[in-house]
Amino acid sequence: MDKTDILNFLKENKEQLESKYHIKKIALFGSYAKNTQNQNSDIDILVDMPPSFDAYYELKEFLEKSFQKKVDLGLFHNVREHLKSTIYKEVEYV
């Protein structure tokens, strides 16, 4: 699995994710976005969605089952100020 596979999956499922989880935007970042992943890398995904503990964990579980890898699911509004410039440079929006 690589960046293209992940982005294609997210694009193919974008409408379902928007409808079910009310996601406004979704993006890949981290090692997979930079094509520097290794077999131990997790998949870093940022989403903009309404606050809901249940929806967040349901989405995380769905993504982990789909990718068969650990997913680090972050929320755009929770990105720390000092990390924004670094993370936003590498973000691949879906």
PyMOL Python script that loads the backbone (N, CA, C, O; Angstrom):
from pymol import cmd

cmd.read_pdbstr("""\
ATOM      1  N   MET A   1       0.845  -1.169   0.000  1.00  0.00           N
ATOM      2  CA  MET A   1       0.000   0.000   0.000  1.00  0.00           C
ATOM      3  C   MET A   1       0.894   1.238   0.000  1.00  0.00           C
ATOM      4  O   MET A   1       1.911   1.295   0.691  1.00  0.00           O
ATOM      5  N   ASP A   2       0.481   2.230  -0.801  1.00  0.00           N
ATOM      6  CA  ASP A   2       1.237   3.474  -0.852  1.00  0.00           C
ATOM      7  C   ASP A   2       0.278   4.663  -0.871  1.00  0.00           C
ATOM      8  O   ASP A   2      -0.937   4.507  -0.746  1.00  0.00           O
ATOM      9  N   LYS A   3       0.846   5.834  -1.029  1.00  0.00           N
ATOM     10  CA  LYS A   3       0.079   7.078  -1.024  1.00  0.00           C
ATOM     11  C   LYS A   3      -1.068   7.048  -2.036  1.00  0.00           C
ATOM     12  O   LYS A   3      -2.189   7.447  -1.720  1.00  0.00           O
ATOM     13  N   THR A   4      -0.789   6.580  -3.237  1.00  0.00           N
ATOM     14  CA  THR A   4      -1.807   6.538  -4.287  1.00  0.00           C
ATOM     15  C   THR A   4      -2.967   5.639  -3.892  1.00  0.00           C
ATOM     16  O   THR A   4      -4.127   6.001  -4.091  1.00  0.00           O
ATOM     17  N   ASP A   5      -2.670   4.472  -3.336  1.00  0.00           N
ATOM     18  CA  ASP A   5      -3.723   3.544  -2.903  1.00  0.00           C
ATOM     19  C   ASP A   5      -4.611   4.184  -1.834  1.00  0.00           C
ATOM     20  O   ASP A   5      -5.836   4.077  -1.888  1.00  0.00           O
ATOM     21  N   ILE A   6      -3.987   4.843  -0.872  1.00  0.00           N
ATOM     22  CA  ILE A   6      -4.746   5.466   0.220  1.00  0.00           C
ATOM     23  C   ILE A   6      -5.619   6.590  -0.314  1.00  0.00           C
ATOM     24  O   ILE A   6      -6.806   6.663   0.004  1.00  0.00           O
ATOM     25  N   LEU A   7      -5.034   7.470  -1.128  1.00  0.00           N
ATOM     26  CA  LEU A   7      -5.806   8.593  -1.675  1.00  0.00           C
ATOM     27  C   LEU A   7      -6.941   8.102  -2.568  1.00  0.00           C
ATOM     28  O   LEU A   7      -8.040   8.656  -2.535  1.00  0.00           O
ATOM     29  N   ASN A   8      -6.683   7.067  -3.365  1.00  0.00           N
ATOM     30  CA  ASN A   8      -7.747   6.515  -4.214  1.00  0.00           C
ATOM     31  C   ASN A   8      -8.885   5.954  -3.373  1.00  0.00           C
ATOM     32  O   ASN A   8     -10.055   6.184  -3.680  1.00  0.00           O
ATOM     33  N   PHE A   9      -8.554   5.222  -2.317  1.00  0.00           N
ATOM     34  CA  PHE A   9      -9.589   4.677  -1.437  1.00  0.00           C
ATOM     35  C   PHE A   9     -10.415   5.805  -0.825  1.00  0.00           C
ATOM     36  O   PHE A   9     -11.645   5.744  -0.813  1.00  0.00           O
ATOM     37  N   LEU A  10      -9.743   6.825  -0.323  1.00  0.00           N
ATOM     38  CA  LEU A  10     -10.453   7.945   0.305  1.00  0.00           C
ATOM     39  C   LEU A  10     -11.329   8.680  -0.709  1.00  0.00           C
ATOM     40  O   LEU A  10     -12.442   9.093  -0.383  1.00  0.00           O
ATOM     41  N   LYS A  11     -10.831   8.845  -1.938  1.00  0.00           N
ATOM     42  CA  LYS A  11     -11.628   9.505  -2.983  1.00  0.00           C
ATOM     43  C   LYS A  11     -12.856   8.670  -3.331  1.00  0.00           C
ATOM     44  O   LYS A  11     -13.957   9.201  -3.472  1.00  0.00           O
ATOM     45  N   GLU A  12     -12.660   7.364  -3.468  1.00  0.00           N
ATOM     46  CA  GLU A  12     -13.767   6.469  -3.816  1.00  0.00           C
ATOM     47  C   GLU A  12     -14.832   6.430  -2.726  1.00  0.00           C
ATOM     48  O   GLU A  12     -16.005   6.193  -3.018  1.00  0.00           O
ATOM     49  N   ASN A  13     -14.447   6.653  -1.502  1.00  0.00           N
ATOM     50  CA  ASN A  13     -15.372   6.585  -0.367  1.00  0.00           C
ATOM     51  C   ASN A  13     -15.726   7.952   0.208  1.00  0.00           C
ATOM     52  O   ASN A  13     -16.362   8.040   1.259  1.00  0.00           O
ATOM     53  N   LYS A  14     -15.321   9.006  -0.472  1.00  0.00           N
ATOM     54  CA  LYS A  14     -15.499  10.361   0.052  1.00  0.00           C
ATOM     55  C   LYS A  14     -16.963  10.696   0.328  1.00  0.00           C
ATOM     56  O   LYS A  14     -17.286  11.227   1.391  1.00  0.00           O
ATOM     57  N   GLU A  15     -17.840  10.395  -0.609  1.00  0.00           N
ATOM     58  CA  GLU A  15     -19.265  10.709  -0.413  1.00  0.00           C
ATOM     59  C   GLU A  15     -19.830   9.979   0.799  1.00  0.00           C
ATOM     60  O   GLU A  15     -20.564  10.567   1.593  1.00  0.00           O
ATOM     61  N   GLN A  16     -19.496   8.715   0.945  1.00  0.00           N
ATOM     62  CA  GLN A  16     -19.964   7.929   2.091  1.00  0.00           C
ATOM     63  C   GLN A  16     -19.424   8.514   3.395  1.00  0.00           C
ATOM     64  O   GLN A  16     -20.161   8.631   4.375  1.00  0.00           O
ATOM     65  N   LEU A  17     -18.149   8.881   3.412  1.00  0.00           N
ATOM     66  CA  LEU A  17     -17.540   9.450   4.617  1.00  0.00           C
ATOM     67  C   LEU A  17     -18.170  10.797   4.963  1.00  0.00           C
ATOM     68  O   LEU A  17     -18.416  11.090   6.133  1.00  0.00           O
ATOM     69  N   GLU A  18     -18.429  11.612   3.944  1.00  0.00           N
ATOM     70  CA  GLU A  18     -19.070  12.912   4.170  1.00  0.00           C
ATOM     71  C   GLU A  18     -20.475  12.730   4.718  1.00  0.00           C
ATOM     72  O   GLU A  18     -20.892  13.432   5.639  1.00  0.00           O
ATOM     73  N   SER A  19     -21.195  11.785   4.144  1.00  0.00           N
ATOM     74  CA  SER A  19     -22.581  11.554   4.551  1.00  0.00           C
ATOM     75  C   SER A  19     -22.676  10.950   5.953  1.00  0.00           C
ATOM     76  O   SER A  19     -23.439  11.431   6.792  1.00  0.00           O
ATOM     77  N   LYS A  20     -21.909   9.910   6.197  1.00  0.00           N
ATOM     78  CA  LYS A  20     -22.017   9.185   7.465  1.00  0.00           C
ATOM     79  C   LYS A  20     -21.386   9.932   8.639  1.00  0.00           C
ATOM     80  O   LYS A  20     -21.934   9.937   9.741  1.00  0.00           O
ATOM     81  N   TYR A  21     -20.227  10.568   8.402  1.00  0.00           N
ATOM     82  CA  TYR A  21     -19.480  11.200   9.494  1.00  0.00           C
ATOM     83  C   TYR A  21     -19.489  12.728   9.426  1.00  0.00           C
ATOM     84  O   TYR A  21     -18.887  13.394  10.268  1.00  0.00           O
ATOM     85  N   HIS A  22     -20.168  13.277   8.429  1.00  0.00           N
ATOM     86  CA  HIS A  22     -20.277  14.734   8.244  1.00  0.00           C
ATOM     87  C   HIS A  22     -18.904  15.391   8.106  1.00  0.00           C
ATOM     88  O   HIS A  22     -18.660  16.478   8.629  1.00  0.00           O
ATOM     89  N   ILE A  23     -18.024  14.708   7.394  1.00  0.00           N
ATOM     90  CA  ILE A  23     -16.672  15.216   7.174  1.00  0.00           C
ATOM     91  C   ILE A  23     -16.718  16.333   6.142  1.00  0.00           C
ATOM     92  O   ILE A  23     -17.315  16.187   5.075  1.00  0.00           O
ATOM     93  N   LYS A  24     -16.080  17.448   6.476  1.00  0.00           N
ATOM     94  CA  LYS A  24     -16.008  18.586   5.558  1.00  0.00           C
ATOM     95  C   LYS A  24     -14.750  18.517   4.706  1.00  0.00           C
ATOM     96  O   LYS A  24     -14.766  18.910   3.540  1.00  0.00           O
ATOM     97  N   LYS A  25     -13.661  18.018   5.283  1.00  0.00           N
ATOM     98  CA  LYS A  25     -12.440  17.796   4.508  1.00  0.00           C
ATOM     99  C   LYS A  25     -11.641  16.666   5.147  1.00  0.00           C
ATOM    100  O   LYS A  25     -11.731  16.393   6.344  1.00  0.00           O
ATOM    101  N   ILE A  26     -10.855  16.024   4.286  1.00  0.00           N
ATOM    102  CA  ILE A  26     -10.033  14.894   4.723  1.00  0.00           C
ATOM    103  C   ILE A  26      -8.710  14.973   3.974  1.00  0.00           C
ATOM    104  O   ILE A  26      -8.672  15.319   2.794  1.00  0.00           O
ATOM    105  N   ALA A  27      -7.628  14.650   4.670  1.00  0.00           N
ATOM    106  CA  ALA A  27      -6.306  14.774   4.064  1.00  0.00           C
ATOM    107  C   ALA A  27      -5.346  13.735   4.641  1.00  0.00           C
ATOM    108  O   ALA A  27      -5.469  13.304   5.788  1.00  0.00           O
ATOM    109  N   LEU A  28      -4.403  13.360   3.815  1.00  0.00           N
ATOM    110  CA  LEU A  28      -3.323  12.456   4.205  1.00  0.00           C
ATOM    111  C   LEU A  28      -2.092  13.302   4.514  1.00  0.00           C
ATOM    112  O   LEU A  28      -1.805  14.264   3.802  1.00  0.00           O
ATOM    113  N   PHE A  29      -1.366  12.949   5.568  1.00  0.00           N
ATOM    114  CA  PHE A  29      -0.106  13.634   5.863  1.00  0.00           C
ATOM    115  C   PHE A  29       0.869  12.617   6.444  1.00  0.00           C
ATOM    116  O   PHE A  29       0.544  11.434   6.545  1.00  0.00           O
ATOM    117  N   GLY A  30       2.032  13.059   6.816  1.00  0.00           N
ATOM    118  CA  GLY A  30       3.003  12.155   7.419  1.00  0.00           C
ATOM    119  C   GLY A  30       3.785  11.354   6.396  1.00  0.00           C
ATOM    120  O   GLY A  30       3.919  11.753   5.240  1.00  0.00           O
ATOM    121  N   SER A  31       4.297  10.221   6.842  1.00  0.00           N
ATOM    122  CA  SER A  31       5.214   9.442   6.009  1.00  0.00           C
ATOM    123  C   SER A  31       4.579   8.959   4.709  1.00  0.00           C
ATOM    124  O   SER A  31       5.252   8.930   3.679  1.00  0.00           O
ATOM    125  N   TYR A  32       3.306   8.581   4.731  1.00  0.00           N
ATOM    126  CA  TYR A  32       2.673   8.123   3.489  1.00  0.00           C
ATOM    127  C   TYR A  32       2.505   9.270   2.501  1.00  0.00           C
ATOM    128  O   TYR A  32       2.652   9.066   1.296  1.00  0.00           O
ATOM    129  N   ALA A  33       2.202  10.457   2.979  1.00  0.00           N
ATOM    130  CA  ALA A  33       2.062  11.617   2.092  1.00  0.00           C
ATOM    131  C   ALA A  33       3.404  11.980   1.462  1.00  0.00           C
ATOM    132  O   ALA A  33       3.456  12.472   0.335  1.00  0.00           O
ATOM    133  N   LYS A  34       4.490  11.734   2.198  1.00  0.00           N
ATOM    134  CA  LYS A  34       5.833  12.065   1.716  1.00  0.00           C
ATOM    135  C   LYS A  34       6.505  10.885   1.010  1.00  0.00           C
ATOM    136  O   LYS A  34       7.636  11.007   0.539  1.00  0.00           O
ATOM    137  N   ASN A  35       5.812   9.741   0.935  1.00  0.00           N
ATOM    138  CA  ASN A  35       6.382   8.517   0.358  1.00  0.00           C
ATOM    139  C   ASN A  35       7.665   8.087   1.072  1.00  0.00           C
ATOM    140  O   ASN A  35       8.613   7.624   0.437  1.00  0.00           O
ATOM    141  N   THR A  36       7.684   8.243   2.389  1.00  0.00           N
ATOM    142  CA  THR A  36       8.844   7.809   3.177  1.00  0.00           C
ATOM    143  C   THR A  36       8.457   6.735   4.188  1.00  0.00           C
ATOM    144  O   THR A  36       9.208   6.457   5.123  1.00  0.00           O
ATOM    145  N   GLN A  37       7.288   6.134   3.999  1.00  0.00           N
ATOM    146  CA  GLN A  37       6.792   5.130   4.938  1.00  0.00           C
ATOM    147  C   GLN A  37       7.635   3.863   4.897  1.00  0.00           C
ATOM    148  O   GLN A  37       8.329   3.577   3.922  1.00  0.00           O
ATOM    149  N   ASN A  38       7.547   3.115   5.995  1.00  0.00           N
ATOM    150  CA  ASN A  38       8.136   1.779   6.038  1.00  0.00           C
ATOM    151  C   ASN A  38       7.056   0.832   6.557  1.00  0.00           C
ATOM    152  O   ASN A  38       5.930   1.262   6.807  1.00  0.00           O
ATOM    153  N   GLN A  39       7.380  -0.438   6.720  1.00  0.00           N
ATOM    154  CA  GLN A  39       6.345  -1.408   7.084  1.00  0.00           C
ATOM    155  C   GLN A  39       5.759  -1.157   8.471  1.00  0.00           C
ATOM    156  O   GLN A  39       4.669  -1.646   8.767  1.00  0.00           O
ATOM    157  N   ASN A  40       6.446  -0.415   9.320  1.00  0.00           N
ATOM    158  CA  ASN A  40       5.943  -0.110  10.658  1.00  0.00           C
ATOM    159  C   ASN A  40       5.201   1.218  10.743  1.00  0.00           C
ATOM    160  O   ASN A  40       4.702   1.583  11.807  1.00  0.00           O
ATOM    161  N   SER A  41       5.126   1.934   9.642  1.00  0.00           N
ATOM    162  CA  SER A  41       4.476   3.250   9.649  1.00  0.00           C
ATOM    163  C   SER A  41       2.974   3.127   9.818  1.00  0.00           C
ATOM    164  O   SER A  41       2.342   2.216   9.282  1.00  0.00           O
ATOM    165  N   ASP A  42       2.415   4.067  10.577  1.00  0.00           N
ATOM    166  CA  ASP A  42       0.960   4.161  10.609  1.00  0.00           C
ATOM    167  C   ASP A  42       0.535   5.146   9.523  1.00  0.00           C
ATOM    168  O   ASP A  42       1.371   5.815   8.916  1.00  0.00           O
ATOM    169  N   ILE A  43      -0.755   5.224   9.290  1.00  0.00           N
ATOM    170  CA  ILE A  43      -1.296   6.129   8.278  1.00  0.00           C
ATOM    171  C   ILE A  43      -1.851   7.347   9.008  1.00  0.00           C
ATOM    172  O   ILE A  43      -2.731   7.224   9.860  1.00  0.00           O
ATOM    173  N   ASP A  44      -1.330   8.522   8.667  1.00  0.00           N
ATOM    174  CA  ASP A  44      -1.741   9.766   9.312  1.00  0.00           C
ATOM    175  C   ASP A  44      -2.794  10.464   8.457  1.00  0.00           C
ATOM    176  O   ASP A  44      -2.545  10.818   7.304  1.00  0.00           O
ATOM    177  N   ILE A  45      -3.969  10.653   9.042  1.00  0.00           N
ATOM    178  CA  ILE A  45      -5.081  11.286   8.333  1.00  0.00           C
ATOM    179  C   ILE A  45      -5.646  12.399   9.199  1.00  0.00           C
ATOM    180  O   ILE A  45      -5.831  12.238  10.406  1.00  0.00           O
ATOM    181  N   LEU A  46      -5.919  13.532   8.560  1.00  0.00           N
ATOM    182  CA  LEU A  46      -6.576  14.660   9.226  1.00  0.00           C
ATOM    183  C   LEU A  46      -7.985  14.792   8.681  1.00  0.00           C
ATOM    184  O   LEU A  46      -8.208  14.643   7.480  1.00  0.00           O
ATOM    185  N   VAL A  47      -8.932  15.071   9.554  1.00  0.00           N
ATOM    186  CA  VAL A  47     -10.313  15.297   9.126  1.00  0.00           C
ATOM    187  C   VAL A  47     -10.871  16.545   9.799  1.00  0.00           C
ATOM    188  O   VAL A  47     -10.447  16.938  10.886  1.00  0.00           O
ATOM    189  N   ASP A  48     -11.821  17.143   9.127  1.00  0.00           N
ATOM    190  CA  ASP A  48     -12.614  18.229   9.701  1.00  0.00           C
ATOM    191  C   ASP A  48     -14.020  17.670   9.820  1.00  0.00           C
ATOM    192  O   ASP A  48     -14.716  17.491   8.821  1.00  0.00           O
ATOM    193  N   MET A  49     -14.429  17.397  11.048  1.00  0.00           N
ATOM    194  CA  MET A  49     -15.742  16.808  11.296  1.00  0.00           C
ATOM    195  C   MET A  49     -16.287  17.354  12.605  1.00  0.00           C
ATOM    196  O   MET A  49     -15.520  17.805  13.456  1.00  0.00           O
ATOM    197  N   PRO A  50     -17.608  17.319  12.776  1.00  0.00           N
ATOM    198  CA  PRO A  50     -18.194  17.787  14.035  1.00  0.00           C
ATOM    199  C   PRO A  50     -17.694  16.937  15.203  1.00  0.00           C
ATOM    200  O   PRO A  50     -17.429  15.746  15.037  1.00  0.00           O
ATOM    201  N   PRO A  51     -17.567  17.544  16.377  1.00  0.00           N
ATOM    202  CA  PRO A  51     -17.103  16.773  17.530  1.00  0.00           C
ATOM    203  C   PRO A  51     -18.101  15.694  17.926  1.00  0.00           C
ATOM    204  O   PRO A  51     -19.256  15.979  18.243  1.00  0.00           O
ATOM    205  N   SER A  52     -17.638  14.465  17.902  1.00  0.00           N
ATOM    206  CA  SER A  52     -18.448  13.326  18.321  1.00  0.00           C
ATOM    207  C   SER A  52     -17.498  12.177  18.623  1.00  0.00           C
ATOM    208  O   SER A  52     -16.854  11.634  17.726  1.00  0.00           O
ATOM    209  N   PHE A  53     -17.422  11.821  19.877  1.00  0.00           N
ATOM    210  CA  PHE A  53     -16.543  10.741  20.312  1.00  0.00           C
ATOM    211  C   PHE A  53     -16.861   9.457  19.551  1.00  0.00           C
ATOM    212  O   PHE A  53     -15.957   8.789  19.049  1.00  0.00           O
ATOM    213  N   ASP A  54     -18.140   9.116  19.467  1.00  0.00           N
ATOM    214  CA  ASP A  54     -18.546   7.873  18.806  1.00  0.00           C
ATOM    215  C   ASP A  54     -18.198   7.881  17.326  1.00  0.00           C
ATOM    216  O   ASP A  54     -17.651   6.905  16.812  1.00  0.00           O
ATOM    217  N   ALA A  55     -18.510   8.974  16.635  1.00  0.00           N
ATOM    218  CA  ALA A  55     -18.232   9.056  15.200  1.00  0.00           C
ATOM    219  C   ALA A  55     -16.731   9.007  14.931  1.00  0.00           C
ATOM    220  O   ALA A  55     -16.288   8.364  13.980  1.00  0.00           O
ATOM    221  N   TYR A  56     -15.954   9.685  15.767  1.00  0.00           N
ATOM    222  CA  TYR A  56     -14.496   9.695  15.609  1.00  0.00           C
ATOM    223  C   TYR A  56     -13.949   8.263  15.675  1.00  0.00           C
ATOM    224  O   TYR A  56     -13.200   7.846  14.791  1.00  0.00           O
ATOM    225  N   TYR A  57     -14.315   7.519  16.706  1.00  0.00           N
ATOM    226  CA  TYR A  57     -13.780   6.162  16.859  1.00  0.00           C
ATOM    227  C   TYR A  57     -14.365   5.184  15.845  1.00  0.00           C
ATOM    228  O   TYR A  57     -13.697   4.230  15.448  1.00  0.00           O
ATOM    229  N   GLU A  58     -15.584   5.412  15.432  1.00  0.00           N
ATOM    230  CA  GLU A  58     -16.164   4.573  14.385  1.00  0.00           C
ATOM    231  C   GLU A  58     -15.417   4.793  13.070  1.00  0.00           C
ATOM    232  O   GLU A  58     -15.119   3.835  12.356  1.00  0.00           O
ATOM    233  N   LEU A  59     -15.115   6.043  12.753  1.00  0.00           N
ATOM    234  CA  LEU A  59     -14.354   6.356  11.539  1.00  0.00           C
ATOM    235  C   LEU A  59     -12.949   5.764  11.623  1.00  0.00           C
ATOM    236  O   LEU A  59     -12.474   5.163  10.659  1.00  0.00           O
ATOM    237  N   LYS A  60     -12.290   5.926  12.749  1.00  0.00           N
ATOM    238  CA  LYS A  60     -10.942   5.378  12.935  1.00  0.00           C
ATOM    239  C   LYS A  60     -10.948   3.864  12.740  1.00  0.00           C
ATOM    240  O   LYS A  60     -10.071   3.318  12.070  1.00  0.00           O
ATOM    241  N   GLU A  61     -11.922   3.195  13.316  1.00  0.00           N
ATOM    242  CA  GLU A  61     -12.031   1.740  13.177  1.00  0.00           C
ATOM    243  C   GLU A  61     -12.287   1.345  11.725  1.00  0.00           C
ATOM    244  O   GLU A  61     -11.687   0.391  11.230  1.00  0.00           O
ATOM    245  N   PHE A  62     -13.167   2.065  11.044  1.00  0.00           N
ATOM    246  CA  PHE A  62     -13.452   1.795   9.633  1.00  0.00           C
ATOM    247  C   PHE A  62     -12.179   1.920   8.795  1.00  0.00           C
ATOM    248  O   PHE A  62     -11.896   1.058   7.963  1.00  0.00           O
ATOM    249  N   LEU A  63     -11.418   2.982   9.009  1.00  0.00           N
ATOM    250  CA  LEU A  63     -10.198   3.201   8.234  1.00  0.00           C
ATOM    251  C   LEU A  63      -9.152   2.132   8.535  1.00  0.00           C
ATOM    252  O   LEU A  63      -8.487   1.642   7.622  1.00  0.00           O
ATOM    253  N   GLU A  64      -9.000   1.769   9.799  1.00  0.00           N
ATOM    254  CA  GLU A  64      -8.017   0.742  10.155  1.00  0.00           C
ATOM    255  C   GLU A  64      -8.392  -0.617   9.568  1.00  0.00           C
ATOM    256  O   GLU A  64      -7.516  -1.353   9.112  1.00  0.00           O
ATOM    257  N   LYS A  65      -9.655  -0.954   9.575  1.00  0.00           N
ATOM    258  CA  LYS A  65     -10.089  -2.221   8.961  1.00  0.00           C
ATOM    259  C   LYS A  65      -9.882  -2.181   7.453  1.00  0.00           C
ATOM    260  O   LYS A  65      -9.460  -3.169   6.851  1.00  0.00           O
ATOM    261  N   SER A  66     -10.178  -1.049   6.852  1.00  0.00           N
ATOM    262  CA  SER A  66     -10.047  -0.918   5.398  1.00  0.00           C
ATOM    263  C   SER A  66      -8.594  -1.000   4.950  1.00  0.00           C
ATOM    264  O   SER A  66      -8.284  -1.651   3.952  1.00  0.00           O
ATOM    265  N   PHE A  67      -7.702  -0.340   5.686  1.00  0.00           N
ATOM    266  CA  PHE A  67      -6.288  -0.301   5.308  1.00  0.00           C
ATOM    267  C   PHE A  67      -5.471  -1.434   5.922  1.00  0.00           C
ATOM    268  O   PHE A  67      -4.341  -1.684   5.502  1.00  0.00           O
ATOM    269  N   GLN A  68      -6.044  -2.126   6.923  1.00  0.00           N
ATOM    270  CA  GLN A  68      -5.306  -3.171   7.643  1.00  0.00           C
ATOM    271  C   GLN A  68      -3.995  -2.627   8.218  1.00  0.00           C
ATOM    272  O   GLN A  68      -2.967  -3.304   8.224  1.00  0.00           O
ATOM    273  N   LYS A  69      -4.065  -1.380   8.700  1.00  0.00           N
ATOM    274  CA  LYS A  69      -2.924  -0.709   9.330  1.00  0.00           C
ATOM    275  C   LYS A  69      -3.462   0.219  10.401  1.00  0.00           C
ATOM    276  O   LYS A  69      -4.621   0.630  10.359  1.00  0.00           O
ATOM    277  N   LYS A  70      -2.608   0.546  11.364  1.00  0.00           N
ATOM    278  CA  LYS A  70      -2.978   1.525  12.381  1.00  0.00           C
ATOM    279  C   LYS A  70      -3.133   2.892  11.713  1.00  0.00           C
ATOM    280  O   LYS A  70      -2.312   3.289  10.886  1.00  0.00           O
ATOM    281  N   VAL A  71      -4.187   3.594  12.081  1.00  0.00           N
ATOM    282  CA  VAL A  71      -4.439   4.931  11.551  1.00  0.00           C
ATOM    283  C   VAL A  71      -4.357   5.929  12.698  1.00  0.00           C
ATOM    284  O   VAL A  71      -5.009   5.773  13.731  1.00  0.00           O
ATOM    285  N   ASP A  72      -3.543   6.954  12.491  1.00  0.00           N
ATOM    286  CA  ASP A  72      -3.479   8.073  13.434  1.00  0.00           C
ATOM    287  C   ASP A  72      -4.422   9.131  12.869  1.00  0.00           C
ATOM    288  O   ASP A  72      -4.082   9.843  11.924  1.00  0.00           O
ATOM    289  N   LEU A  73      -5.598   9.222  13.455  1.00  0.00           N
ATOM    290  CA  LEU A  73      -6.642  10.116  12.956  1.00  0.00           C
ATOM    291  C   LEU A  73      -6.621  11.406  13.762  1.00  0.00           C
ATOM    292  O   LEU A  73      -6.891  11.413  14.963  1.00  0.00           O
ATOM    293  N   GLY A  74      -6.296  12.493  13.080  1.00  0.00           N
ATOM    294  CA  GLY A  74      -6.241  13.795  13.738  1.00  0.00           C
ATOM    295  C   GLY A  74      -7.358  14.696  13.255  1.00  0.00           C
ATOM    296  O   GLY A  74      -7.940  14.482  12.192  1.00  0.00           O
ATOM    297  N   LEU A  75      -7.642  15.694  14.048  1.00  0.00           N
ATOM    298  CA  LEU A  75      -8.661  16.681  13.703  1.00  0.00           C
ATOM    299  C   LEU A  75      -7.969  17.996  13.363  1.00  0.00           C
ATOM    300  O   LEU A  75      -7.077  18.440  14.086  1.00  0.00           O
ATOM    301  N   PHE A  76      -8.387  18.619  12.257  1.00  0.00           N
ATOM    302  CA  PHE A  76      -7.760  19.871  11.837  1.00  0.00           C
ATOM    303  C   PHE A  76      -7.734  20.893  12.971  1.00  0.00           C
ATOM    304  O   PHE A  76      -6.721  21.559  13.183  1.00  0.00           O
ATOM    305  N   HIS A  77      -8.830  21.016  13.692  1.00  0.00           N
ATOM    306  CA  HIS A  77      -8.883  22.049  14.728  1.00  0.00           C
ATOM    307  C   HIS A  77      -8.019  21.724  15.952  1.00  0.00           C
ATOM    308  O   HIS A  77      -7.832  22.580  16.817  1.00  0.00           O
ATOM    309  N   ASN A  78      -7.497  20.512  16.032  1.00  0.00           N
ATOM    310  CA  ASN A  78      -6.639  20.133  17.162  1.00  0.00           C
ATOM    311  C   ASN A  78      -5.145  20.196  16.852  1.00  0.00           C
ATOM    312  O   ASN A  78      -4.322  19.939  17.731  1.00  0.00           O
ATOM    313  N   VAL A  79      -4.786  20.536  15.610  1.00  0.00           N
ATOM    314  CA  VAL A  79      -3.368  20.606  15.262  1.00  0.00           C
ATOM    315  C   VAL A  79      -2.746  21.767  16.037  1.00  0.00           C
ATOM    316  O   VAL A  79      -3.221  22.901  15.976  1.00  0.00           O
ATOM    317  N   ARG A  80      -1.701  21.465  16.748  1.00  0.00           N
ATOM    318  CA  ARG A  80      -1.035  22.492  17.564  1.00  0.00           C
ATOM    319  C   ARG A  80      -0.427  23.568  16.667  1.00  0.00           C
ATOM    320  O   ARG A  80       0.093  23.289  15.586  1.00  0.00           O
ATOM    321  N   GLU A  81      -0.508  24.776  17.142  1.00  0.00           N
ATOM    322  CA  GLU A  81      -0.073  25.943  16.367  1.00  0.00           C
ATOM    323  C   GLU A  81       1.359  25.793  15.850  1.00  0.00           C
ATOM    324  O   GLU A  81       1.627  26.111  14.692  1.00  0.00           O
ATOM    325  N   HIS A  82       2.266  25.322  16.674  1.00  0.00           N
ATOM    326  CA  HIS A  82       3.667  25.219  16.257  1.00  0.00           C
ATOM    327  C   HIS A  82       3.914  24.089  15.247  1.00  0.00           C
ATOM    328  O   HIS A  82       4.993  24.018  14.658  1.00  0.00           O
ATOM    329  N   LEU A  83       2.935  23.212  15.043  1.00  0.00           N
ATOM    330  CA  LEU A  83       3.074  22.118  14.073  1.00  0.00           C
ATOM    331  C   LEU A  83       2.361  22.398  12.754  1.00  0.00           C
ATOM    332  O   LEU A  83       2.610  21.719  11.758  1.00  0.00           O
ATOM    333  N   LYS A  84       1.482  23.388  12.741  1.00  0.00           N
ATOM    334  CA  LYS A  84       0.657  23.645  11.556  1.00  0.00           C
ATOM    335  C   LYS A  84       1.477  23.844  10.290  1.00  0.00           C
ATOM    336  O   LYS A  84       1.183  23.221   9.270  1.00  0.00           O
ATOM    337  N   SER A  85       2.491  24.690  10.330  1.00  0.00           N
ATOM    338  CA  SER A  85       3.245  24.973   9.104  1.00  0.00           C
ATOM    339  C   SER A  85       3.923  23.715   8.570  1.00  0.00           C
ATOM    340  O   SER A  85       3.965  23.508   7.357  1.00  0.00           O
ATOM    341  N   THR A  86       4.448  22.884   9.444  1.00  0.00           N
ATOM    342  CA  THR A  86       5.102  21.647   9.014  1.00  0.00           C
ATOM    343  C   THR A  86       4.094  20.667   8.434  1.00  0.00           C
ATOM    344  O   THR A  86       4.306  20.126   7.348  1.00  0.00           O
ATOM    345  N   ILE A  87       3.012  20.438   9.141  1.00  0.00           N
ATOM    346  CA  ILE A  87       2.006  19.467   8.705  1.00  0.00           C
ATOM    347  C   ILE A  87       1.303  19.938   7.440  1.00  0.00           C
ATOM    348  O   ILE A  87       1.126  19.155   6.508  1.00  0.00           O
ATOM    349  N   TYR A  88       0.900  21.202   7.392  1.00  0.00           N
ATOM    350  CA  TYR A  88       0.132  21.692   6.249  1.00  0.00           C
ATOM    351  C   TYR A  88       0.949  21.728   4.962  1.00  0.00           C
ATOM    352  O   TYR A  88       0.371  21.737   3.875  1.00  0.00           O
ATOM    353  N   LYS A  89       2.279  21.748   5.056  1.00  0.00           N
ATOM    354  CA  LYS A  89       3.121  21.710   3.852  1.00  0.00           C
ATOM    355  C   LYS A  89       3.026  20.361   3.145  1.00  0.00           C
ATOM    356  O   LYS A  89       3.127  20.285   1.921  1.00  0.00           O
ATOM    357  N   GLU A  90       2.833  19.310   3.918  1.00  0.00           N
ATOM    358  CA  GLU A  90       2.862  17.960   3.353  1.00  0.00           C
ATOM    359  C   GLU A  90       1.479  17.353   3.144  1.00  0.00           C
ATOM    360  O   GLU A  90       1.367  16.240   2.632  1.00  0.00           O
ATOM    361  N   VAL A  91       0.442  18.058   3.525  1.00  0.00           N
ATOM    362  CA  VAL A  91      -0.924  17.534   3.448  1.00  0.00           C
ATOM    363  C   VAL A  91      -1.337  17.293   1.996  1.00  0.00           C
ATOM    364  O   VAL A  91      -1.100  18.122   1.118  1.00  0.00           O
ATOM    365  N   GLU A  92      -1.956  16.141   1.771  1.00  0.00           N
ATOM    366  CA  GLU A  92      -2.541  15.797   0.465  1.00  0.00           C
ATOM    367  C   GLU A  92      -4.048  15.716   0.666  1.00  0.00           C
ATOM    368  O   GLU A  92      -4.553  14.743   1.227  1.00  0.00           O
ATOM    369  N   TYR A  93      -4.768  16.742   0.205  1.00  0.00           N
ATOM    370  CA  TYR A  93      -6.223  16.773   0.374  1.00  0.00           C
ATOM    371  C   TYR A  93      -6.907  15.808  -0.587  1.00  0.00           C
ATOM    372  O   TYR A  93      -6.438  15.566  -1.699  1.00  0.00           O
ATOM    373  N   VAL A  94      -8.016  15.271  -0.128  1.00  0.00           N
ATOM    374  CA  VAL A  94      -8.817  14.363  -0.956  1.00  0.00           C
ATOM    375  C   VAL A  94      -9.934  15.171  -1.582  1.00  0.00           C
ATOM    376  O   VAL A  94     -10.748  14.626  -2.328  1.00  0.00           O
TER     377      VAL A  94
END
""", "prot")
cmd.dss("prot")
cmd.show_as("cartoon", "prot")
cmd.util.cbc("prot")
cmd.orient("prot")
